[in-house]
Amino acid sequence: IGYACLALAASCWGGMYVVGKFVMDYLPPFLVLWLRYLVAFILLFIISFVIKQQRITKKDIPFMAFLGFVGYFLSNGGAFVGTALSSSQLGALIASTPPIFTVILASFVLKE
């Protein structure tokens, strides 16, 4: 089941560039990004009431907002704008390079 879930996640991630390129022929990149987040928010909001886990505290909200802005908004916004301005293949190729940057930054910042 684990391998099937990983394959599903990889196919969804890879398909995002193809579907994103198609949709951006009709909608601007940041509108696509906001619609994606709106759908995710609604689904996760509903799921949060079904699954009774630890809730988010008010002190966590500023950190989560910063993380969401940098880690999701800027990252995915850049990916959508880049895909809109190039091909879906090039967008997926460039977006798959974070492990390279992780190794480089870890060696400089964390001395790993």
Secondary structure, DSSP 8 states (H G I E B T S, - for coil): -HHHHHHHHHHHHHHHHHHHHHHTTTS-HHHHHHHHHHHHHHHHHHHHHHS------GGGHHHHHHHHIIIIIIHHHHHHHHHHHS-HHHHHHHHT-HHHHHHHHHHHHS--
